[in-house]
């Protein structure tokens, strides 16, 4: 990629989300050295928080983009991008796998919320072979052109399981947080251990949060849990928390980013996944990096510190390998209380070495310099066209643009 190109970050999303925040942070930093554009809804999260020196283009007007640009977006089948054929002919493209299921090849989700669909989904997905072949072929082109990166080992491994395409030699591009707040002061727990959950209250995050509430409630120590975030499952989680016999849960909703560091620093332990887990470590708070599940967790989940994860994973799908026979959470918390400064330091050093802005910005630019794929190449190869069965599903179930602005099909 020519370093003089305009960087275009594409993620139309109305509410706050991990990708929006990541792209905003990168845009803010890179705008000091590059021309940068954000593409979003007119009232999307990135548009509402547009940084200085960064231009805005509505996501449904790609024809307004300058020709000498590189489009940066999370990995996705091309036909889900609104007006994909209207982008400038020779715009470069760089995909970043920011969720293990970004390139999921099935016609319908493997984790439907309604019971009836759980039985129908495997049958429908048996007709996904054409869709899978098309996404797999596009993936091969992106790999050959060095125009795709994976945020962690979980993303890489799951993509491999979907398509059986060798990925071992491709380096990871971890996600990052903002800069650290050096005015934050941490303090070790004395009597009441103040725990913090950061993250949306919906989807695959709900089972591990409910499980964590139960596990903390079962400990003999005096513990409180502040829950930061909103979502469609807020009422369900509040009802569950009301049944606690010992744990005091405090729901505070969404907290503005300018107040997040001080809130995190006023707690002793963070339970979270994704970027939210990194926020805890950045603020020198011992952080348990949680994994995700699409169903209720059966058994005892084994909690691990962020600095103990492998392959930069900030969330894995929970399997039997993530469970333990006897709870170790009380032992880990006891160790933390007795050696708070050491665990705090280990958390911070892991963040600084692997997920701080200076480290990731350099890696990101290195990836872009090696990338050589254009959007036009992918369109000419037919990867923006749906396969027969996807078209059939589209006719039966009219596609919609979900809250992310990507076409749901």
Buried (B, 14 or more C-beta within 10 A) or exposed (E): BEEEBBBBBBBBBBEBBBBBBBBBBBBBBBBEEBBBBBBBBEEBBBBEBBBEEBBBBBBBEBEEBBEBBBBBBBBBBBBBBBEBEEBBEEBBBBBBBBBBBBBBBBBBBEBBEEEEEBEEBEEBBEBBEBBBEBBBBBBEBBBEBBBBBBBBBBBBBBBBEBBEEEBEEBEBBBBBBBEBBEEBEBEBBEEEBBBBBBBBBBBBBBBBBBBBBBBBBBBEBEBBBBBBBBBEBBEBBEEBBEEBEEBBBEBEEBBEBEEBBBBBBBBBBBBBBBBBBBBBBBBBBBBBBBBBBBEEBEEBBBBBBBBEBEBBBBBBBBEEEBEEEEBBBBEBBEBBBEBBEEBBBBBBEBBBEBBBBEBBBEBBBEBBEEBEBBBBBBBEBEBBEBBEBBBEBBEEEEBEBEEBBBBEB
